[in-house]
């Protein structure tokens, strides 16, 4: 993945059926989780266990593009839940819906 300066990797989220792992190759990012912020630089890694309820995402606050590997299974059973907004998405159909399951208007 390439994360340009000033960008987020995604909304803060967690997965129901998928462990996730990131390894920073170049630059630095700020990992944001429930516990706070952690700076990750080239050579650093982080892991996110499935079904933790602890949302995560990364923000590039530097002035250079960060490059990192993102590893996960992409299980068709996985449900991605956003921590800070009313949104979730199932890998089975890729649609984004409200947390109560109602679709967003087209």
Secondary structure, DSSP 4 states (H G I P E B T S, - for coil): -EE-TT-BSSSSEEESS--EEEEEEESEEEEEETTEEEEEETT-EEEE-TT----BEEE--SSS-EEEEEEE---TT-EEEESSSS-EEETTT--EE-TTSPBPP-
